[in-house]
């Protein structure tokens, strides 16, 4: 699929089962646009083609990583090299981008379908980007994107973050929530919409994930794109979605069993 508009100068594109986001006015020049997350391995060409189709010229100001799971950093090494672009993440996530720490192995016992059952095969080894990997400023600012701020949304990983633009209340949520039951292969293939929490087989702290969902609700987003599933657009729809997820988080999101509980 081609990238679709989420909000002013924000475009999202699904790559098989995961979303990437482009920030920047179509036709923006060198250093005037950004990429959020980098999809699955072998996605570099598709992402670069889409950047060119949007008219972006030269390199982005940065590649911003919500978290470093394999399906969000698959093409980051190649894209960072091609563009000579820095890769930004929250400081607590940097060990997974600098070769210092692997993630815990996924938990296929959480149920929900074949995506969970297959999760034991998903790679968790850290990648090493060397000097390209940089910590985001602790004050919440986003280098090269003055209209945006990052917020800590841990739970799915310790260093998970989301990006938020106050002017129009646009949220890029990564895996802090999903709008598809990511544990189900059928739901992933059909992209059947659902109110859902982070992918359960890799979520390591459910109480932190709940608090992050509350924090996102309190931002009152008007448009929100998750790492998995379709965006939510409109103040009413976003409000209803996050109210429902927060009110019933432990029933909707938290699995009946998990080694992370």
N, C-alpha and C positions, 0 to 999 in steps of 0.2 A: 504494500500500500504506500501511497504518497503521504508525506507529512500533511497533517490537517491543522488548521488554526484552532488554538485553544482560547487565546486572548490576544490583545494587541502585542504584536511582535513575539508571540510565543507559539511554537508549532510542535506537535507531537507526532511521532512515527512509531508504529509497532513493528518490531523485528521478530517474527515467529511468535514468541510468547512474552516478550518484554518490550517496554516502551523506552525510547530515548526522546529527549526534548531539545529543541533548538531555540535559543533566545537571540533576537536581533531583527531589526528591520530588513525585509527582503532587499537584497542588493548591498547590504552593509559591507564595509571594507575591512581590511586587515586589522585585527584586534578589536573590532566593533561588534562582534557576535560571540556566542558561547554555546557549548554543548553540555548537556546534563546527562550523565551516564553514557555507557559505551557498549551496551548490548552483549550478545553472545559472541564467542570466538568466531572468527571469519566474517564479522559484520563490518569491517573497516571500509570495504569498497562501497557497500550500500549506504553507509552513513556519509561518506565523502561525496557520493553522487547526489544524495539528497541536499547536502549543504550547497553544492554547486547549483542544483535546480532552484533552490531558494535565492540564488544570486549572490551568495556570500563569496567575498573575494579575500584571498589570503588566509591567514591562520586565525583561529578564535583567540580571544583574550585568555581563555582557559577551558579545560575540561573539568567539570565539577561532578564529583562522585558522591551519590547519596550514601552508598556503602559498597564494599568491595567484594560482594559475592560474585561468583563466576559469570552470572548472566547480566551483570551490570558493568563489568570491567573487561569483557571478552576482547574488545578491540582497542582498549585504551593504550596499550603499549605501542601498537602499530600507528594509531592516530597521533599520539603524542610525538612519535618519531617523525612522521610525515610532516606535521605542522610545526615541529619544534615548540610545542605548546606545553605549558605547565599543567599539572594535574592536581587539583585541590580537593581536599577532604578534611573532615574534622580531625583534630589531632589524635583522638582516641582510635580512629580508623586507620591511621597511617601505618601501624605495624603490619597490616595486611597488604599494604602497597609497597612496602620496603623490604619484604622478605623476612620479617622478624617473627611473625606469628601466623599460624594457620587457624582457621575457624574450627570449632567443634564439628565432629561428624554429624550429618543430618540424622533425624529420627524418623524412620519409616513407619513407626508404630502409631503415629498420630492419626492415621486413618484418613478417609476422604476420597481415596481413589489411587489411580496408578501413578500420578505424579509424586505422591508421598511414598509409594512402594519403591519407586525407582530412585528416590532421593539418596539412597545409600551410595549410588554411583556418582553423585554430583561432586565435582572437585572442590576441595576446601583449602588447598595449599595456597600460601601467600604468593603474590607476584612481587617482583622487585623492579620498581621504576627508577630507582636511584635518585639522582638530584631532581628529576622531573616532578617527583611527589612533594607537595608542599602543604603545610597546615594552613587552614583558613584562619584569619584573624579572630582572636578570642572575643572581640567586641560585636561579632555578628555581621560585620560588613562583608561584602562579596567583591573581591578584586575585579575591576573592569565592569561591574554591574552596579552602579550607585543606587539604582532604584530598588534593589533587592537586598534582603538579609537572609542569613541562614539561621535556622533554629534546630537545636538538638532534639531529635525524636528517637531516643534509644528504645531498645526492646527487641526488635528484630536482630540488630547487632548493637554492641555497646556504643559504637561511634556513628550510628545512623543519623542522618540529617535530612531536613527538608528545606526548600527554598520558598520564600514568600515575598510578594510585591504588594506593599500596603496600598498603593495608589488605586488599584482595581481589585485588590484582595485575591490575587492569583497565587495558587499553591502548587508546587511540584513536590509530591509526597514520597517518591521512592516506594519502599515496601513498608512504610508505616501503616498503610492500609491497602486494600485491593478492592476492585469492583468485579472480580471474578473469583470463583472458588479455585484457587491455584493448586490445591491438592488433587483435583479431579482432571484427568486427561480429557474427558469429554467436554467439561466446561471450558478448558483451555482451548480446545480445538474449535469450539463453536463461539467462544467469547460471550457466553451466556452471562448477563449481568447479575450481580448479587451484591448485597451489603456484606463485606467480609473483612476480616483482620489480615495481618501480615501472613505470608506463607508459613504454615505451622511447623513444617518439618525442619526449618532453619531458625525459628524464633527462639531465642535463648533466655529471655526474661519477660514473662508475661505481665507482671505488674508494671514494669517500666513501659511496656507496649501500651498498656491501658492508660497510663498517665500521659503518654505521648498523644494518644487519640483524644484525650480530654483537651490537651494543649492545642491541637489542631482545630477542634470544635470551637474553642474560645477565640481563635483567629477570625472566625466567621467568613471563611472563604466564599467567593462568588464563582470561582472556577477552580477545579482541582483535578490534576492528572496523577494517577498512581503509577507505580512501576509495572503493574499487571492489570489489564482490563481497560475499559473505556473511561474517558474523563467524565466528570460531573460538572455540568454547566448551569449556572443560574443560582441566585441567592437562595431561593426556596428549596430547590433540589439539593444543594449542598447542605443547607441547614437540616433538612429532613434526614439526609443520609447520615450525617455525623451525630445527630441526636439519637437516631436508632442504634447506630453502632456503639455509642457510649452507654446508652441505657441498658443494652443487652450484650455488652462486650464479652462477658464471661460465658454466655450461652452461644453467641454467634462465632466468636473468634477462638476462644481457648479450647483446645482439644480435650477429650475425656481423659486421655493419658498421653504422657510425653516424658522423656527423661529430663526435660528442662523445667518441669513443674516442681 
